[in-house]
Each structure stands twice: as structure tokens, then as C-alpha cells.
Amino acid sequence: MEVRARAPGKIILAGEHAVVHGSAAVAAAIDLYTTSSLRLLPAGEDGGAGAVELDLRDSGLTFSWPCSRVRAALGEVGGKAGAPTPCSPDELAAVAKLLEGQEIPEAKIWLSAGLSAFLFLYTSILGCRPGKAVVTSDLPIGAGLGSSAAFCVSMSGALLTAAGAVGVAGGSGAEEWELFGKDDLELVNQWAFQGEKIIHGKPSGIDNSVSTFGSMIKFKKGELTNLKSRNPVKMLITDTRVGRNTKALLAGVSERASRHPDAMASVFNAVNSISEELSSVVELAAEDEIAITSREDKLAELMEMNQVSAHTVLEKVATELESHGFRCFKVEVGGRGLQVCRA
């Protein structure tokens, strides 16, 4: 049986980076997805133990680890798909050993963290069973749209489904996207967060949470509050094609906070106030065009970006940006989170 799970990217409307220092942040799922497909395989026909394989379809890269080598490096791990235990330094060192010999292009050395997260999640949930995972994505990497979280969430969803640890709410098994129950989503989110920690060091947990649960949320000190937007919110997202390193950005904010604690405390308080007000604006009902425009103006002011709702203007702006080499995404904000399909 093949299991496919897809998880959305995200956009943070307010509070990015400050959220790890206790400020509130507002984030929402966007309708761009990462899909992880998983097929468990029998042991090698030659009597061997088979292999764990990861096919990153968009990059044209495939990585493979013989199960015998995985077992030699990690021992008889995994097969326990309950609440996760964080990856220990010893486990991370063992996983790093497994990356040796893999042909990772120098221009894509950042893949190492993602491969480490994959190996940790796979072996922790399924042990050293042979299998093949294929990953495809609508999301640009390193653009602040939660590509790593969508990868960890979709992969955790596929692995936990294959292990029988979670099941879709409907349980029909039909070849269509289905939703998980709340408790199962909680478990997937816990595992995805462990993968995010391997990739980013000390993430806030907001990216994996919004990718798992979808919709629009306010996130503060680990507490998640669902926001109910009364009207659809659409945005034009522009990818400048200039990469960013979330781990480095978070470290930079923390360093500045340690050097200027009083000043940065004021900054974090201001960010928190913006996020709290934005949460209230999102949930306001807008019954007519004037009210909708007023609501959008408030959101635009709080986010310090110009949102245009007229379709013709939106198309013109997107065309102009794309003519200069940028990549544009017209997305709907606040959609569904993790979904699964069993073929």
C-alpha cells in the first residue's frame, strides 16, 4: 500500500522571529503543498535487508541507505510510534555518519539538515524497515513559506499512517484526500516539531503547527489559538529568489536580544501588540465592500505591506514583478492542514 500525505506551507502575518522570545505571532496556512508518498518494501530478493530510499523529485536527487548500514549505525531503533523522544546528540552524530558518502551537491549542502530529519523520523517511527519515500512540493525553499515544516509534517503523517499509529477520521481508504482526527494531528505535530528542531535548532513550533492544523492561528509561548476569519483572505506572495537561513536569522535575533535586553524587550512588546490587534481584525465580520476594504486596510497597515484586492490590479502587479525575474504566488490564506490519501 502506498500512503500519500500533504501539508501546506504557511505565511506569518505578524510576529516572525519575535515569537521565539514570547511574543504572539499570527500565521496562516496557504494553498501551496508539500506531498510525501511512502511505500514500504519487502527485503531484498537476494536475501539482503533492502534499503531506505528518499527521492526528492523536484531536485532530481535520490538518496539510499542499505538497511544493514542503518541498523549498524543506529542499532535496533524505532518501531515505537507513540509520543516522540527528542533526537539525542549521540543519535544525531550517528545520523550524520549515515550522510557520509551521499553525493550531496555543494550548492545544496543545506539538504544535509533535511536528510538528517528524514532519517531520524523514518527510523524512529518505522525502525530499519525498507521503504521508498518520494517528496514533491509547490513551495520554494528558503523563502520563509514553511517548506521545511511542510516537509516534516507531510513526512511524519505518511510515516505514522504506514505504522498504523494514526488513521483518517473517515477511514474509508478511498483514493481521495482525507482528514486526521484532532488527537492524531497532535501526534503528527509532535513528531514534525522534532524534525524541525534538527533542521532549525530552536524553532518556535509555529510553522509545523499551522502546517499540521491549517486555518489561521495565533501562537504564543507554545499555546495555539484558532482564529476564525469571517471572509476569505487572498494574498500575492512574491519570491525574490534570494534565499534565507531561518536558523541563522533566529540566532541573530537572540544575539541582539542578549546584547540589548531592554531595547529588544520593547521591540518584542510592540510586536506582541501588533499580533494581538491583527488577531482581532482577522475575526471581524465584514458584511459589505466598504467594511471589507476597511478590514484590508487595517491588515495592510499592521503588516506594513500593500494588499490589493482588485483582480485586474493584482494581475498587473504580478506580471510586472515576474517580468523582473521574481516568482509570484496567488494564494488563499487559512485553508486546510495535513491530509492523507491511501492508494
N, C-alpha and C positions, 0 to 999 in steps of 0.2 A: 504494500500500500504506500502511496505517496501522500505526504502531508504538505500542504502549502499554507503559509501564514503571511499575512501582510500587515504592516504597521505604518501609520502616517508620519510624515515629518511634522515640524512644528514651527511656529513663529512666536517669539516673545514680544509682546506689545509694550511691556514696561518691566523694569527691574532686572534686566540681564546682568550677570556678574555680581550685582549687589545682593542677589538672593542668597548666595552662599554665606553672606555676612548677616543674615537675619532679616533683611528687608523683604517685603512682599513682592511677588512678581506675578504678572498676568501673562498666560500663554495659551495658545490655541492650536489644535490640530489643523493641518492643511491637507487638501486632497491630492497630495503627491505621496506615493507609497514606495516602501522597500518590501520586496517579496522574497521570502526564504522557502525554498522547496527542499524536502528531505525524503530520501528513500533509503531504508535500511536494507543491507545486502547480506547474502549468505557468505560464509567463509570461502576463501579462495578454492577453486576447483582442484588446485594442485595440493590441497591439504594444508595450505597456508592459512593464516588468520585473517586475510583480507586487509583492507585499508580504510582509513578515514579520509575522505576527499572533499575539498571545497572548491567550487567553480564560481569565480567572480566574473559572471558573464559579461558585464559591461566593460570590464577592464581587459577582457581576453586572457585572464590569468587563472591557472588551475594549480592547486597545491594538494599534495597527497602525503599521508603518513602511514606506513605499514602498522597494523595494529600491534604487531610484535614489538615494534620500536616504541610505540606509545606506552605499552604495558611495561617495557623495560625502564622507561623514563619516569613514569608516574606510579607504577605499581598497580594493584587491583583497585582502582579508584572508581567512584561513581556508582551508577545504578540506583542511587537514592535521590529521588526527585521531589523530596519534601522541601521544607524551608532551606535556603542555601546557607552554606558557610562561606565566609569571605575567603578569597584566594590568599593563602599564606605566602610569605616571601620565599619559602622553600619550593612551594608549588609553582610560583611564578618563575623561579630560576629553572625549574625542570621543564616548564613550558617553553622558556626561552631556548633551551637546549634543542628542543624539537624543531625550532625555526632554523637552526643551523643547517646549511646545505640546501635550503629552499632558495630558489632563484627569484629573489625579490628585486625588481628594478630599482636602481639607485634613486631615480626620480620619484619612486613611490615607496620609499623606505618607511613612510608613515603607516603603511599597511601592516607593519610588524605588530603594532598595538592591537589592531583589529583581529589579526590572526591569533594572537595570544588570547584575546577574549573568546574567540570561537572555540579554540582548543579547550579552554577552561570550561565553558558552558557545555560543550559536547561531552567531554569525558566525565564531568561531574554528574550530568543527568543520565547519560546512556552508558557510561563506562567505556570499554575499549571495543564496543561492537562496531563492525564495519558498516559504513554507510556513505552516501554521497549527498552533499548539500549544494544547491545552486542558488545564487543570490543575484537578483536584478533590482534596479532602483530607478525611480524618476528623479531622485534628489541629487543635486550637485554636492560633491564632497568638500568639506571645509568652508561652507558658505553660511554657516550659522542657522541652517534649517533642520538640524537634528538628525543628520544622516547616520551618525554612529548609534544614536538611541534607537532609531527605526530599525537598524541592523540588529542590535541586541534584543529588541522586543520581538521582532519577527522571528529571529532565530530561536529565542527562548520559547516562544509559542509553538513553533514547529517541533522542537526537541521534546518539550513537556507533553505535547499531544501524542507523539510517537511513543513516549514512555508510558502512556496511559495515566499520567498524573493529572491531566486536565481534560475536559470534554466540553464540546459546544453545548450551549443552552438547549438547542433544538434536538441535537443528537440524531439527525436524520441521515447523515452520511452522504447526502446528495452533493453533486458537483456544483456547489454554489457557495458563496461566502456566507459564513455563519458567525454568530457572536458567542463569546465566552460568558459565563456567569461571573458575578462580582468576585466571589472567592477565588475563582481560577485566575481572573485578571490580577488579583492581588499577588498571587504566587508568581505569575509571569513577571510582574513588575519587580518583585524582589530579585529574581534571577537576572533580569535585564540590568538592574542597578549594579549588580556585582560585575557584569561585563563592562558597564560604563566606567566603573572605578578603575578597571585595568587600563582602559583607554585614556581616561582623563585625569586620573589621580584622585581628586576630591570634588566630584561633581555634586551639584545640589540635589539632584534627583528629579528636577522639574521636567527635563527633556524626556526621560523614559516614562514618567508618569503621564504626561499628556499624550505621548505616543501610544501608551497602553490603553488608557481610558477614553481618549478622544475628547471631543467637545471643547469647551473653554474653561480654564481653571485659574483659580488664584492659589498660589503656593507660598507658604510662609513657615519657616522653621519645621519643615517636614510635614506640615498639615496641608491637606488638599481640600479646597472648597470648589464645588462645581458652580459655574456661572451660567445662567440661562439667558442667552441672547434672544430678545423678542423678535428681532429682524435679521435676515441674512446679512453677513458681512463679507464683502469681497475685496480683495486687495491685488495690486500689481506688485509683485516682488521682482527686483532686479538683481541678477547675479553679475557682479562686476568682474568675475573670473579672477579676482585677487584672493588667494587662499588665506585662511586664518587658522591659527592653532589655539583651540579652546583651552588646552592645558596651560599653555604659556600665558594667555590672556588672564586666566584666573590667578595664576601665580603673580602676575604683575599687579593686579588689584590688591591681593593680600600683602604684597611687599609694601605697596604705598600706604595701606592701612596701618601697617606696623610702624612705618616711619612718621606718619602724620595721623595719629589716632583720633585726635579731637576734630580735625578738619574733615577726615573721612567719615566720622560718625555723623556729622552734619549732612554730608552727601548722602549717606545711606538713609538717614531720616527723611530727606527730601524725596529720594527715590521711593521709599515706602509710601509716602503721602500720595505721590503720583499714581502708584499702583492701586492704592485703595480707592482713589477717586475714579480711576479708569474702570475699576470693577463695578462701581455704582452706575457709571454711564452705560456700560455694556448691557446691563439688565433693565435699563429704562425702556418702556414701551414707546414706540414711535408710530402713531396712527396715520399720519399724512406726510406729504412730501416735505412740508416745512419742518415738521418735527424730525424727520429722517435727516434732512440737511443739517439741522442744528446739532443732532447727535453726532453726525460725522465730523462736523467742525470741532466739537469738543474732543473727540477721539484724536483728530489730526493735531490739535494743539497740544494735547497731552503726550502724544508720541513724537512730536516735533517732525512730523513728515506730512507731505501733502497728499491726501487721498482724494481721488476724483471719481465720482460715481457715474458720470455720463459715459455711456458706452463708446460713443464716437471719439470723445476726447481720450479715453483710455486706450483705444486702438491707435490713435495718433501718437500718443506718448510712447507706447510700446514699440511702434515702428521706428520712431526716431531713436530710441535707445538701442534697438537691435542694429540699426544702421551704423552705430558707432562701436559695434563689436560686443555689446552687452547681451546677456541672455535673460529673457523675461518670462515670468510665470504668472498667469492669471489664475488665482486660487480662491476657493471658497474656504472661509475660516470657520472652525468649530464643528467639523464633521466627525465621523466615526473613528474609533480607535482600532485596536487589534481585531482582526477577523481571521478565520481559518477555513480552508477548503480541503476536504479529503476525497481524493480520486480513487 
